Structure formats: C-alpha cells, structure tokens
Amino acid sequence: AFVGGAVAGPAVAAQAAPEQHVSPVAMSVMADRDHGKGDHKDEHKNDRPSRDRLVPHGVQGEQASIPISGEQADNVKAIVKATKKAGLDERAAVIAVGTSLQESKLENLGHLGASNDHDSLGLFQQRPSSGWGSPEQITDPQYSTTAFLEGLREVDGWHDLPLTVAAQKVQVSAYPDAYAKWENQAADLVANAWNNS
C-alpha cells in the first residue's frame, strides 16, 4: 500500500459500537420544525461549509492535489456521512479525508500482495494485527471511518491541531509530516460533499 499505514489501532474503540449523536444540523432542523419553521429547513442546504470551519488555522506547507474519480468521490461522501453519523463536524471530516488521501488516495484498498504495507487495508490503511478490526470491517468505509474518528476523539485538542499532527496521533505513521500536503484538497472535497452526503 502507500507509505505510512496505521501501525497502532484502538483495539477497544475500533471494535465498540459507535455512539449515536444528533448533529447540530439535525438539532437545528428539528428546532425549526418544532417552531413551525419546517418549511424553510432546506433553504441553506446548498451552502458550503465556511473555510474557517474546514481549515481553522490555514494549511501548512506545499499542497498536493490529485484528480478524483467517481469511486473516490463516493468514498469522500462515505467519510462525510460517517463523520456526521458520529456527531462530528466538518473539521473532523477534513482530517479524515486528508488522512485517506495520504494513506490510500481515497481508494478502498484490499490486500495488494507483495506491494502491501504489512497487513494494511482500506481507506485508512488500518491493520487488523494492530486492533483496528477484521479485514472485512476495515474495508467497509463506514466502519473504517468510524474507527479512525474514534481514535481522533482520543486526541486531546484535535480540533485545533494541524491536520498532519492530528492524523499522525491516530495513524502513527512512519512519515508523520506526509498528511499536511492534502489539507487544501481535503477541505475542498469536504466542502463539496458536506451537504450532499
């Protein structure tokens, strides 16, 4: 697989059922409905998240970008959907998408034979041998994203950390600075997908 890979995994957190949270967006829609304003709940549906919510402290260093296929775009939507389901915000989605850009180029990779990085699999190159889950679980985008996000929740102050620092604390990569270059594209992808996932 790609360089890096998730060496350590949250053995308990990754296997635990994800907590159910009601997102702030859902709470706002419910409040509008309860106050007789339900007819207007979709008026901001196409608004993109603001840049300061996606990248609150700006990007670090030179940025990279790759063309995105339909399958990769679907994986972005899956990451965003899992982030919302976990009750986390746009910043968490940017960190997750940026991490996946580095680890797998947003491809849900199975075992690559001799080219595989140990037993790393999926969007985040998580390893069954490190407690991230079974191969079947890790190659499920919903599960792998939720496992990544559960690891992110354990990082003190993750919301205000540079993407590369937050990602590294979860992934424990051999290349800790490699995530930084994907922050700009990750923010753009999340901005485009946030209200369509």
Summary of the structure (lengths in Angstrom):
residues: 197
radius of gyration: 16.6
end to end distance: 27.3
largest distance: 60.1
contacts: 638
relative contact order: 0.24
helix: 52%
strand: 2%
